Amino acid sequence: MKPLVSIIIVNYNGYYLLKNCLNSILKNSYNNYEIIIADNGSTDNSLQKIKIDFKKNLTKIKLLDLKKNLGPSLARNKAFKESTGEIIAFLDNDTEVDKNWIVESLKLFKTNSKIGAIQCKLLLLDQPTKIDYAGELLGSLGFLKSVANYEEIDNGQYNINSSILAAKSAGMFIRRQAFIKAGQFDPSYFIFMEETDLGWRTLLAGYQNYFCFNSVVYHKFSSTKDIVDPDFNNYLVRFHGTKNYIQTLIKNLSSKYLLKILPIHLFLWFSLATFLLITGRFKSAKNIYKGMFWNLTNFKQTFHKRKIVQKQRKISDQELFVNQQLMSKTTLRYYVNKFFSAKNIQK
């Protein structure tokens, strides 16, 4: 019997994107699925528009009105409670799926019962010959290292189902039991790094995560900045990005690797914030400092989470990072170049 796939999408004032996502899902080649839309208090009447424009498909669609913006992490957890599928698919609302997106991922799941999560091949929606994302590894400085370069031309160079650290919610699948054993998304993250934290905990729970190159999702990428106020977007990126990077390392690294990586990681965040401050990018600097300070004021809570994660650990960091090669040797130059080449560096 075909497993039921529960497709979870979080939406916030993005109906103009969401409608295209839903239309692409409804055209996919796999029919045993349900769609759960968790709406984070949208003011663009997203839910009402869905009821009107997709009235013929409402037997497939569950609408969850969360009344206010809870952030993607908690919203996905709440949507999960409404799901019944054996396999959970997460999509962002600014995606469109290939018709065989579900079928190809299910094929990979069937090859190995230890596969917990799958990353789809993310291509850029507006430039579909270019790669958005193909999975991630942990860099040796504590920052993530993408397997593929952003906007790299897709010539099939990543067409291998390879082991990865974690997947992005823009296009990922996870077994229901793996999601439960890993502890679901951490609501304190709100946004950014929550998928990395989940994927990492999935590995520590004894599962494997894989990139599935035949499961294709097209992603608009960074559409949030077009929806929210620029100052709020800066807050989301700088504050939550810093906060969540640091707590992810504290929670998930073994003591040996934590002592090795965390000090330099903290120094680099502090150095970046200080550089931004000196060069007049006061909002960005302030938000990074706030993200670091959050980890001081919430250390007791984070350390409690760490104890839970480490107690449930089924695999060593030596196995993950050395034997399975899920850590990439990276240099400071790599991240400096990446930061200054990023589009729309904010003040």
Secondary structure, 3 states (H helix, E strand, C coil): CCCCEEEEEEECCCHHHHHHHHHHHHCCCCCCEEEEEEECCCCCCHHHHHHHHCHHHCCCEEEEECCCCCHHHHHHHHHHHCCCCCEEEEEECCEEECCCHHHHHHHHHHHCCCEEEEEEEEEECCCCCEEEECCEEEECCCCEEECCCCCCECCCCCCCCCECCECCCCEEEEEHHHHHHHCCCCHHHCCCCHHHHHHHHHHHCCCEEEEEEEEEEEECCCCHHHHCCHHHHHHHHHHHHHHHHHHHHHHHCCHHHHHHHHHHHHHHHHHHHHHHHHCCCHHHHHHHHHHHHHHHHCHHHHHHHHHHHHHCCCCCHHHHHHHCCCEECCCHHHHHHHHHHCCCCCC
